[in-house]
């Protein structure tokens, strides 16, 4: 398991509390996943774009 940053978790939770749409939340989750899995340690992957689509289930723990 890889943890997303506390800053990303805070943004996702705040957006949810503020009534963000599913599409808006999906964008925030995609950004968190991209940073945690694909952009860590640099390596020229700073420009990687991740889309969060067609997901039937996602288990997230805080």
N, C-alpha and C positions, 0 to 999 in steps of 0.2 A: 504494500500500500504506500502511496506517495501522498503527502499532505500538501494542500494548497496553502499559500501564505495567509496569515491572519488578516492582512489587508484585503485580499480577495474575498475571504469569508465575510468580513464586515460589510463590504460593498454588496454582496449577494443578499445577505440578511436585511440590510437597510433597504435595498430596492424592493424586496419582498414585502416588508412592512409598509413601504410607501405605495404599495399597489401596483408594482411593475407588472407588465404583461408577461405571458410565458415567453414570447419572442425576446423581450428585453432580458429576462432572466437567463434564457439560453445563451445569449451573447456574453453575459457576464461569466457564466459557467465555462463556456468555450475558452474565454480569455484565461481563466484560472487554470484550466487543464493545459492549455498551450504553454503557459509559463511553467507549470509544475513538471510537465513531461517532455516537452519539445525544446523549450528555450533555456533550460537550466544549463549553467556553466558556459553560456555563450556558444562558441563554436560556429559562429556565422549563421545561427538560426533565428536571429532577432526578428527577421521579417516573416517568419512562418505564420500563415493564416490558418486558423482552425474554425470550422463550422460545426455546430452542434445541431444535427438534424436526424430525423427518423429514429429517435430513441424511444423504445417502449418502456424501459425501466432503468432507473439509476438509483443506486444506494449510496447515500452520502451520510457520513457521521461527522458531528461537530463536537 
